[in-house]
């Protein structure tokens, strides 16, 4: 399983804290910093297409552009700031990316969200029909 | 204004309350389903329908609701020209309009109170696009090549669902389809 942290430069301190957490959890990450949201989003799209098993965490101002951009590129993306959504999106949506808006929360919450996101698994079964429908929308 | 609104069975209760709220505010609503909370159904159907209503000009804006809001907002965003923002606070609701000209707003019934939903919606509908980030909007709109408005897009999946393919062989009732 590949892990990616992609962050805007202004939030690299948050990103480094998250990277340290993941390393402690034996999850080695690709760690990249960007000056703007489009470059950040493009990088994540490229990596997700190259490595379909990848899980990514993005950090920017509000998570809005990145979440819209990624899902339009067939990557199920969750813009969240609560723990319930973070684990449910993995179990029910098979989300590949957690889009975090740094203006709306902070490192302690992010670390909790990421823990939920990366330590839950896709349930499949009845949820798969929805994932299949999402895929079809971009064919 | 005309507002299209859609939800799955988990977001049905909020859909009903939001329709009442929008009507109180003097807006017309287009209910894209689902039409009951009892039958388990699929958020892509309604997210897509809300997106199509907005992009084809039948509605000015859209509202989508599911359990966390993530699934249905992902669905709405997969309609060409839709910019759907999943929010849990009024600042995000305003920014999605002012910065990105969002035309659909998404909520998760399990993660936000109805009072805050109404407040976010009020702010969303009363915030103008500032046009400063027009290049971001163009970039979002370029990501999908063409509008897919095939009425039968989910036909095979719906039949498989009914036959129990996704539910260990247990047959399922018909799901509500958006009224045309």
Interface residues (C-beta under 8 A of the other chain):
Chain A: X37 X38 X62 X64 X65 X67 X68 X69 X71 X72 X73 X76 X77 X78 X79 X80 X81 X82 X84 X85 X88 X89 X92 X93 X95 X101 X103 X104 X125 X126 X128 X129 X130 X132 X133 X134 X136 X137 X138 X139
Chain B: X40 X42 X43 X44 X45 X48 X67 X68 X69 X70 X71 X73 X74 X75 X77 X78 X79 X83 X84 X85 X86 X88 X89 X91 X92 X95 X96 X99 X100 X102 X108 X110 X111 X136 X139 X140 X143 X144 X148 X153 X154 X157 X160 X161 X166 X167 X168
